[in-house]
Each structure stands twice: as structure tokens, then as C-alpha cells.
């Protein structure tokens, strides 16, 4: 079995990302302004808290985007906002031929959007679908929806751009792990959850084309729909620490998969690294013991389910079943495979829990 995980940043690259973000913060927060907890309400002339406005400018600059907006509803809310400005009911949306992420599917259904599926792994299939169905926009998930997905995000974006087709990128689980997100590769809009970046629950980011971001802002006129200044500061503080934290996690993934494939745990048939959706270890057993392993692992300290999948609340390793989109593509995976997210743990902890859970 072959997987095509996204290329994680090295530790040096992650450090440089952190330093660059801090440099941008310094340009937007003079003096002691960064020490504030953030303001509230609708500042005249901005119609949002001043600190929120500044944080959005930092995020836009960091991702080399024209604009950015913080929105309610985490990554799901950001995707919904993007769909709302790129489509209207009964419009056709081009998506990958794979199970759509469940929360995104809910938004698509509620908004009355029609979807056309094609295989993003094959450029000719994308061209044929665009020419045959004339979609109004394209939704692309940066991370993998199926284990055999290997498409290059930049190339898919370039292809849809050649048809002048707006693109909406779900960059969840890729931000601060890879060098570039969708809007940096030419997409119309990028979306992601701040909860995956050590930030507060319930806050999402949409960044990219300024005109589209302004349309998003138009739907957030009331004070109650704003992300308040203190929330925005939590977003920014989390983002500063995210690149290096995720680089450490990537190093642990590499070590564990190497040791497992050298036979360190006899019950393990093979191990892979995959973006499913976060970058995780996929562990396949010789026997259908996945349920047994998951039940035992939580008694040994492993987390049994995610809070936000890499949120700041998740410290021990996470041992859980393979993702819903993966299970839909192959139902047999649930009995013989698990996924492990190291979170903040090291290789020794993961291997100890796995070894004892298989016994």
C-alpha cells in the first residue's frame, strides 16, 4: 500500500516561519500593543474590533494574501463563508471524486449546491469535467481524502485557473505544516481552523482575494457576528508556536514509522504516514485487532478521540479509528487499521502504548 503524504517543513523551515510571523507582528503591533487582551465591539470606521483588524492584517501578510477575515464556526464556518461568496443555490461545484468531508457536505446540502466529482489525480479528468459541466467554482481539499490521493495542489489550482474558475481551498491540517497554502499557490480563497493551530475553539480564517473577503465581511455586520479582540489575540499567539510544534510532530511520525517497519512491534504488518486528514501514522495489523488495540490504548494514557485534532488541549498521543472518508472508500480498514497522532508525545511513548495494547 502506498500513500502520498504532504511534505512537512523541516525544523529549520518551521523556525523561519515562526521568525517571519513574529517580524510581521512587530510591524503591526508597535510598542506594548501586543500585550493587550484585545478590544470589543464595532469600532467606527472599521465595524469590528481594532485588534481583530490588526490580527487579520498580520495573517494576510503572512500568507501573502490581499486580505483575511476571522469568522465564527472554525474551519467549517470559513468554508461555508467561502462557498457563500463563490456560489449560489443550484450552482455546480467541482470537487474531488472522493467522500466529501462530512461537515463540508452538510454546508453544501444546506446551501443547495450541486456537486460534480472528478479525479483530481488526473489532469485530463479535471479538464473534461470543467468543459462538460461548466462549474462556477472548485473546492479542493489540501490534505488527502483517500489513501491513494497524490495530486499536487499547486498544479490543480493552476489548471482550474487556466479556465478562470474560482477555487476554494480547505487548508485544514496543512497550515503551518507545509511551506505554502492554497492562496499562496494562486487559489481564490484559503480556509482553515485556528483550533488546529493551538488557537481558540470556534474561530476560522478565510484569506485570499480582497473583493471576496469584503463580501464575507458584509455578512458579518452585527457586533455578535464579530470575532472579538481577545479571541483574535489567542489566534495569533497560537499561530506563533504552531510551526515548530508541528515540525516536532512530523519528526516523531518519521521515527515511529521507521521503527515499526523494522519489526519493532510484531503485531504490526506495516505502517505508513498519511494525511488523513491530519498527518498521522496509519498502522495496519496482521490480524483484525484494531478495536482491541484502541480499547486497551486508552487505559494506558492514549486519547481515544480528538477534541480538535491537534488542538492545544491534546497533549498525549491520540489512538483512534481511521477517518470517515477513508472508511467510506474501504470499509475493511476499520477492523485492521488504526491511526495515531503523536500530538506532543515522543516515539518511545507511542511505541510503548502500542506494544502493550497489542499484547
C-alpha positions in Angstrom: 0.0 0.0 0.0 1.4 3.4 -1.0 0.4 6.8 0.4 1.3 10.3 -0.7 1.7 12.4 2.4 2.3 16.1 2.1 5.9 17.3 2.5 6.3 18.7 6.1 8.5 21.6 6.7 11.9 20.8 8.3 12.7 22.1 11.7 14.8 24.9 10.2 11.9 25.9 7.8 9.5 25.9 10.7 11.7 28.1 12.8 12.0 30.5 9.9 8.2 30.6 9.6 7.9 31.4 13.3 10.5 34.2 13.0 8.8 35.6 9.9 5.4 35.7 11.6 6.9 37.5 14.7 8.6 40.0 12.4 5.2 40.8 10.7 3.6 41.1 14.2 6.2 43.7 15.1 5.2 45.7 12.1 1.5 45.8 13.1 1.8 46.0 16.9 4.1 48.9 17.9 5.2 49.3 21.5 3.2 47.5 24.1 0.1 47.0 21.9 0.8 43.2 21.6 0.4 42.9 25.4 -3.3 43.8 25.2 -6.0 41.3 25.8 -7.9 42.9 22.9 -10.8 45.2 22.5 -14.5 44.6 21.9 -17.3 45.8 19.6 -17.7 47.8 16.5 -15.0 50.5 16.2 -16.3 53.4 14.0 -14.8 53.2 10.5 -13.9 49.5 10.9 -17.1 47.9 12.1 -15.0 45.4 14.0 -12.6 45.4 17.0 -9.4 47.2 16.2 -7.2 44.3 17.5 -9.2 41.9 15.3 -8.5 44.1 12.3 -4.8 44.2 13.1 -4.6 40.4 13.5 -6.3 39.9 10.2 -3.7 42.2 8.5 -0.9 40.1 10.1 -2.5 36.9 8.8 -3.0 38.3 5.3 0.7 39.5 5.2 2.0 36.2 6.4 0.2 34.2 3.7 1.0 36.8 1.0 -2.8 37.4 0.5 -4.7 40.5 -0.3 -6.9 40.2 2.7 -8.0 37.9 5.5 -11.0 37.6 7.8 -11.6 35.8 11.1 -15.0 34.1 11.2 -17.1 32.1 13.6 -17.6 28.4 13.2 -13.9 27.3 12.9 -12.8 25.8 9.6 -16.4 24.7 8.8 -17.6 28.3 9.2 -14.7 29.6 7.0 -15.6 27.1 4.3 -19.2 28.0 4.5 -18.3 31.7 4.1 -16.2 30.8 1.1 -19.0 28.8 -0.5 -21.4 31.6 0.1 -19.4 34.1 -1.9 -18.4 31.8 -4.7 -21.7 30.0 -5.3 -25.5 30.4 -5.0 -28.2 27.8 -4.8 -28.4 25.3 -7.7 -24.9 26.3 -8.9 -22.5 23.5 -9.8 -19.3 23.0 -7.7 -16.4 20.8 -8.8 -15.0 18.5 -6.2 -12.6 15.6 -6.0 -14.0 12.1 -6.7 -13.9 11.0 -3.0 -16.1 11.3 0.1 -16.6 15.0 0.9 -15.6 15.9 4.4 -18.9 15.4 6.4 -19.2 18.9 7.8 -18.5 20.4 4.4 -21.1 18.1 2.8 -23.7 19.5 5.3 -22.9 23.0 4.2 -23.2 22.0 0.5 -26.5 20.3 1.1 -28.0 23.2 3.2 -26.9 25.7 0.6 -28.5 23.8 -2.3 -25.3 23.4 -4.2 -24.9 20.7 -6.9 -21.6 18.9 -7.0 -19.8 17.3 -9.9 -17.0 14.9 -9.0 -13.8 14.2 -10.9 -10.5 12.6 -10.1 -8.0 15.4 -9.1 -5.2 12.9 -9.5 -5.7 13.1 -13.3 -5.5 16.5 -15.1 -7.3 15.2 -18.2 -10.3 14.3 -16.0 -10.4 17.7 -14.4 -10.4 19.4 -17.9 -13.1 17.1 -19.1 -15.3 17.8 -16.1 -14.9 21.6 -16.4 -15.7 21.6 -20.1 -18.7 19.2 -19.8 -20.3 20.7 -16.7 -19.2 24.3 -16.6 -19.0 24.6 -12.8 -18.9 28.0 -11.2 -16.2 27.1 -8.6 -13.9 24.4 -7.5 -13.5 23.1 -3.9 -10.1 21.4 -3.2 -9.0 19.7 0.0 -5.3 20.3 0.6 -4.8 17.1 2.6 -5.8 13.7 1.4 -9.3 12.3 1.2 -8.2 8.8 0.0 -5.1 6.9 0.8 -4.1 6.8 -2.9 -4.5 10.5 -3.5 -1.3 12.1 -4.7 -2.4 15.2 -6.6 -0.2 18.3 -6.4 -2.3 21.2 -5.0 -0.4 23.9 -7.0 -0.9 22.0 -10.3 -4.6 21.5 -9.7 -5.0 25.2 -8.9 -3.1 26.3 -11.9 -5.3 24.0 -14.1 -8.6 25.4 -12.8 -7.1 29.0 -13.0 -6.5 28.4 -16.7 -10.3 28.1 -17.1 -10.8 31.2 -14.9 -12.6 29.0 -12.4 -12.5 30.4 -8.8 -11.1 27.9 -6.3 -11.8 27.4 -2.6 -9.2 25.5 -0.7 -9.8 23.6 2.5 -6.3 24.0 4.0 -7.1 22.5 7.4 -4.3 20.2 8.7 -1.9 21.7 6.2 -1.4 25.2 7.5 1.9 25.8 9.3 3.0 22.2 8.3 3.8 22.8 4.6 5.5 25.7 3.0 2.6 27.1 1.1 -1.2 27.0 1.4 -3.8 27.4 -1.4 -3.9 31.2 -1.7 -0.1 31.3 -1.9 -0.4 28.9 -4.8 -2.9 31.0 -6.7 -6.2 30.0 -5.3 -9.0 32.5 -4.9 -9.6 31.7 -1.2 -8.0 29.6 1.5 -9.8 28.5 4.6 -8.7 26.8 7.9 -9.5 26.4 11.6 -7.5 28.3 14.2 -8.2 25.4 16.6 -5.8 23.2 14.6 -3.1 25.9 15.2 -3.1 26.0 19.0 -5.7 28.8 18.9 -9.2 29.1 20.5 -12.2 26.9 19.6 -14.7 28.2 17.1 -12.6 30.7 15.1 -11.8 30.2 11.4 -9.8 32.0 8.8 -10.6 32.9 5.2 -7.9 34.5 3.3 -7.1 35.4 -0.3 -9.0 37.6 -2.8 -9.8 41.0 -1.3 -13.1 41.5 -3.1 -14.4 38.1 -1.9 -13.2 38.8 1.6 -15.1 42.0 1.6 -18.2 40.1 0.6 -17.6 37.9 3.6 -17.3 40.9 5.9 -20.6 42.2 4.5 -22.3 39.2 6.1 -20.8 40.0 9.5 -22.2 43.4 10.0 -23.6 42.9 13.6 -21.5 43.0 16.7 -22.5 39.5 17.6 -21.0 38.1 14.4 -17.6 39.6 15.0 -14.5 37.8 16.3 -13.6 39.9 19.3 -10.2 41.3 20.0 -9.3 38.8 22.8 -10.2 35.9 20.5 -8.1 37.3 17.7 -5.1 37.6 20.1 -5.5 34.0 21.1 -5.4 33.1 17.4 -2.2 35.0 16.8 -0.4 33.6 19.9 -1.3 30.1 18.9 -0.1 30.6 15.3 3.4 31.7 16.6 4.0 28.3 18.2 2.3 26.1 15.6 5.1 25.7 13.0 7.8 24.4 15.3 5.3 22.2 17.3 4.1 20.6 14.1 7.7 20.1 12.8 8.5 18.2 16.1 5.4 16.1 15.5 6.5 15.3 11.9 9.9 14.1 13.2 8.2 11.8 15.7 6.0 10.4 12.9 9.1 9.6 10.8 10.8 7.9 13.7 7.9 5.7 14.7 7.0 4.6 11.1 10.7 3.7 10.5 10.9 1.6 13.7 7.6 -0.2 13.1 8.5 -1.1 9.6 11.7 -2.6 11.0 9.6 -5.1 13.1 9.7 -3.4 16.5 6.1 -4.4 17.2 5.3 -7.9 15.9 1.6 -7.4 15.6 2.1 -4.6 13.1 2.1 -5.6 9.4 3.1 -2.2 8.1 3.0 1.4 8.9 2.5 4.5 6.8 2.5 8.2 7.1 -0.6 9.8 5.5 -2.6 13.0 5.6 -5.9 11.5 6.8 -6.8 14.4 7.3 -4.1 15.5 9.8 -0.7 14.0 9.2 -0.8 10.8 11.1 0.6 7.2 11.4 -1.6 4.6 9.8 -0.9 1.2 11.4 -2.1 -2.0 9.7 -2.1 -5.2 11.7 -1.7 -8.8 10.6 -5.0 -9.6 12.3 -8.3 -7.7 12.7 -7.4 -6.4 16.2 -8.0 -2.7 15.7 -10.9 -2.4 18.1 -9.0 -4.3 20.8 -5.9 -2.1 20.4 -7.9 1.1 20.6 -9.8 -0.1 23.8 -6.6 -1.0 25.5 -4.6 2.0 24.4 -6.9 4.5 26.2 -6.3 2.6 29.5 -2.6 3.3 29.0 -3.0 7.0 28.6 -3.7 7.5 24.9 -6.5 9.8 23.9 -9.5 7.8 22.5 -11.0 10.6 20.3 -9.9 14.1 19.1 -11.0 17.4 20.6 -10.0 19.4 17.6 -7.4 17.0 16.1 -4.2 18.8 17.2 -5.8 21.5 19.3 -4.0 22.9 22.3 -6.0 20.7 24.6 -4.5 17.5 23.1 -1.2 16.5 24.7 -1.0 12.7 24.9 -0.9 10.7 21.7 -4.2 10.1 20.0 -5.1 6.4 19.1 -8.3 6.3 17.0 -10.0 4.7 14.1 -9.2 5.7 10.5 -11.1 8.7 9.2 -14.7 8.6 8.0 -13.7 9.4 4.4 -11.1 6.6 4.4 -13.7 4.2 5.8 -16.1 5.1 3.1 -13.5 4.3 0.5 -12.7 0.9 2.0 -14.9 -0.4 4.9 -12.5 -3.2 5.8 -9.9 -0.7 7.1 -11.8 -0.2 10.3 -11.0 -3.8 11.5 -7.3 -3.9 10.6 -6.0 -0.4 10.8 -5.8 2.5 13.3 -4.4 5.9 13.1 -2.1 7.5 15.6 -1.5 11.2 16.0 1.6 11.8 18.2 0.4 15.2 19.4 3.1 16.3 21.9 4.4 12.8 22.7 7.6 11.2 21.7 8.3 8.0 19.9 9.0 5.9 23.0 5.6 6.7 24.5 3.8 5.8 21.3 5.7 2.5 20.8 5.2 1.5 24.5 1.4 2.0 24.4 1.1 0.3 21.0 3.2 -2.7 22.1 1.2 -3.2 25.4 -2.1 -2.7 23.6 -1.3 -5.5 21.1 -0.4 -8.0 23.8 
